[in-house]
Amino acid sequence: MVRLRGEGSRPPLFCIAGAGGVAVGFRSLALRLGEDQPVWALQMHGMENRGRPDWSVRAIARRHVTAVRSVQPHGPYRLAGHSLGAVVALEMAHQLRAAGEEVALVAVFDSFPPDPRASPPAIDGGAAPTDQADRGAGAHRDRPRRGQGALPALLPAGHVPAAAARGAPWDGRTLVLVARDDPDSAGRSRWSGHLTGAVVDARGAGQPQRGCCTSRTSQRSRSW
């Protein structure tokens, strides 16, 4: 977990990077939210340093929840996720609630809901994704590159954990933000059945982001 802005009187915002995304990708967002807003960011385990990646949304969420609670032991929590990170953030919200904690907001940036019916694509001639991912991570441990971690294994398997997400409806307060120029964006409609609580549906200027969230996200900062 990376502290992007540690000072401020407002409750902290915890940002979750997607598959292939890095925590520092939220730096631009943190700067634009103002000096009074603490911002922390998390990325997949093994992304930059050696470590066996988590290969399910629930496992990723469990690890992230532990990290978040080391900074903020009790709620209300404010979570934000980009791409796969949004699916992880929702799973974190379920786990925090199950632990008796309050989740004040989950912000969803440029993401699609999990589809439990979808089968993860095979990789390298039909190998099971988890097996292939394990081999990729193992091969990488044999030939480490400084600062690269398990990135080669994480990227091809980026959609593997999403297919295994619980996809349970979330009835808490949610902000859904999509890029206005994204031809595939459907805002709240794509999340119908997944988000059943109070939802703010917003569109920001610009192209959908591969790495993370940019200045357009700050337009909705008042939502959290």
C-alpha positions in Angstrom: 0.0 0.0 0.0 1.3 3.5 -0.9 0.5 6.7 0.9 -0.2 9.3 -1.8 -1.4 12.0 0.6 -1.3 11.2 4.3 -2.4 14.5 5.9 -5.9 16.0 6.1 -9.0 16.1 8.2 -11.3 14.2 5.9 -11.7 10.4 6.1 -9.1 8.6 4.0 -9.9 7.4 0.5 -8.4 4.0 -0.5 -7.9 3.5 -4.2 -7.6 0.0 -5.7 -5.6 -0.4 -9.0 -6.7 -2.8 -11.6 -4.8 -5.7 -13.2 -1.6 -4.3 -14.5 -2.2 -1.0 -12.7 0.1 0.4 -10.1 -0.7 2.3 -7.0 1.2 5.4 -7.9 -1.1 5.7 -10.9 -3.6 7.4 -8.5 -1.1 10.2 -7.8 -2.8 12.6 -10.2 -6.2 12.0 -8.5 -4.7 12.5 -5.1 -3.2 15.8 -6.0 -6.5 17.1 -7.4 -8.6 16.1 -4.4 -6.9 18.7 -2.3 -4.6 18.9 0.7 -7.3 18.0 3.1 -8.0 14.6 1.6 -5.8 11.6 2.7 -5.4 9.1 -0.2 -3.9 5.6 0.0 -3.5 3.3 -3.0 -3.2 -0.5 -3.3 -2.1 -2.8 -6.1 -2.0 -6.5 -6.7 0.5 -8.4 -4.6 3.7 -9.2 -6.5 3.2 -6.4 -8.9 6.6 -4.8 -8.4 8.4 -7.1 -5.9 8.7 -10.8 -5.7 5.7 -12.5 -4.4 3.0 -15.0 -5.4 0.0 -13.2 -6.8 -3.5 -13.7 -5.5 -5.6 -15.4 -8.2 -9.1 -14.6 -7.1 -10.9 -11.4 -6.3 -11.7 -12.6 -2.8 -8.1 -13.3 -2.1 -7.0 -9.9 -3.4 -9.7 -8.2 -1.4 -8.7 -10.1 1.8 -5.1 -8.9 1.5 -6.3 -5.3 0.7 -8.7 -5.3 3.6 -5.9 -6.2 6.0 -3.8 -3.4 4.7 -6.6 -0.9 4.8 -7.5 -1.8 8.4 -3.8 -1.3 9.4 -4.3 2.4 8.5 -7.9 2.8 9.5 -9.0 0.1 11.9 -12.7 0.9 11.8 -15.2 2.5 9.4 -16.8 4.2 7.8 -14.6 3.3 4.8 -14.4 5.0 1.4 -13.1 2.8 -1.4 -12.5 3.5 -5.0 -11.4 1.1 -7.8 -10.4 1.4 -11.4 -11.2 -1.4 -13.9 -10.7 -4.8 -12.1 -9.9 -2.7 -9.0 -13.5 -1.7 -8.8 -14.6 -5.3 -8.6 -12.1 -5.8 -5.9 -13.3 -2.7 -4.1 -16.9 -4.1 -4.1 -15.6 -7.4 -2.7 -13.7 -5.5 0.0 -17.0 -3.7 0.9 -18.7 -7.0 1.3 -15.9 -8.3 3.5 -15.8 -5.2 5.7 -19.5 -5.2 6.2 -19.4 -8.9 7.1 -16.8 -7.9 9.8 -19.3 -5.4 11.2 -17.8 -2.3 9.6 -19.6 0.5 7.8 -18.7 1.3 4.2 -19.7 4.9 3.3 -18.9 4.8 -0.4 -17.6 2.7 -3.2 -16.5 4.6 -6.3 -16.3 2.6 -9.6 -14.1 4.0 -12.3 -14.2 2.8 -15.9 -15.2 -0.8 -15.0 -17.5 -3.6 -15.9 -19.4 -5.8 -13.3 -18.2 -9.4 -12.9 -20.0 -12.0 -14.9 -20.1 -15.3 -12.9 -21.3 -17.1 -16.0 -18.2 -16.2 -18.0 -15.4 -18.7 -18.4 -11.9 -17.3 -18.1 -10.1 -17.5 -21.4 -7.5 -20.2 -21.9 -3.9 -19.1 -22.2 -1.1 -20.6 -24.3 -2.9 -23.3 -26.2 -5.6 -24.2 -23.7 -3.8 -24.3 -20.4 -5.9 -23.5 -17.4 -5.5 -19.8 -16.5 -4.5 -20.5 -12.9 -1.9 -23.1 -14.0 -0.5 -20.8 -16.6 -0.4 -18.0 -14.1 1.5 -20.1 -11.6 4.0 -21.2 -14.3 4.4 -17.6 -15.3 5.0 -16.4 -11.8 7.4 -19.3 -11.2 9.3 -18.6 -14.4 9.6 -15.0 -13.4 11.0 -15.9 -10.0 13.7 -17.8 -11.8 14.5 -14.8 -13.9 13.7 -11.7 -11.9 14.0 -8.3 -13.4 14.6 -5.4 -11.1 11.4 -3.5 -10.3 9.2 -5.7 -12.5 7.9 -8.3 -10.0 5.2 -10.6 -11.3 4.0 -8.2 -14.0 4.5 -10.7 -16.9 2.3 -13.2 -15.1 -0.3 -10.7 -14.0 -1.1 -9.1 -17.3 -2.2 -12.1 -19.3 -4.3 -13.3 -16.4 -5.8 -10.0 -15.7 -9.4 -11.1 -16.4 -9.0 -14.5 -14.6 -10.0 -13.3 -11.1 -12.9 -11.2 -12.3 -14.7 -14.2 -13.7 -14.5 -15.8 -10.2 -15.9 -12.8 -8.3 -19.0 -13.3 -6.3 -21.0 -10.6 -8.1 -23.3 -10.2 -5.2 -25.5 -7.1 -5.3 -24.1 -4.1 -3.3 -26.8 -2.0 -1.6 -24.5 0.7 -0.3 -23.8 4.2 -1.6 -21.9 4.0 -4.9 -20.4 6.4 -7.4 -20.1 5.1 -11.0 -17.8 7.2 -13.2 -17.2 6.4 -16.9 -15.4 8.3 -19.6 -17.7 10.4 -21.8 -15.7 9.4 -24.9 -15.8 5.7 -24.2 -18.1 4.1 -26.9 -18.7 1.1 -24.7 -19.6 3.1 -21.6 -23.1 2.6 -20.3 -22.9 4.1 -16.9 -25.2 2.7 -14.3 -27.1 0.5 -16.8 -24.2 -1.9 -17.1 -24.3 -2.3 -13.3 -28.0 -3.0 -13.1 -28.6 -5.8 -10.6 -25.2 -5.4 -9.1 -25.6 -2.0 -7.4 -29.0 -1.7 -5.7 -28.3 1.2 -3.3 -28.0 4.9 -3.8 -26.0 5.4 -7.0 -24.5 8.5 -8.5 -23.9 8.0 -12.3 -21.4 10.5 -13.7 -19.4 10.9 -16.9 -16.1 12.7 -17.2 -14.4 14.3 -20.2 -11.7 12.4 -21.9 -10.8 8.9 -23.1 -11.1 5.8 -21.0 -7.9 5.4 -19.0 -5.6 2.4 -19.2 -3.5 3.2 -16.2 -5.8 4.9 -13.7 -7.9 7.9 -13.0 -7.1 11.5 -14.1 -8.3 15.0 -13.5 -11.8 14.2 -14.7 -12.3 12.2 -11.6 -11.8 15.3 -9.4 -15.1 16.7 -10.7 -16.9 14.2 -8.5 -14.7 14.6 -5.4 -17.5 16.2 -3.5 -19.3 12.8 -3.8 -17.0 11.4 -1.1 
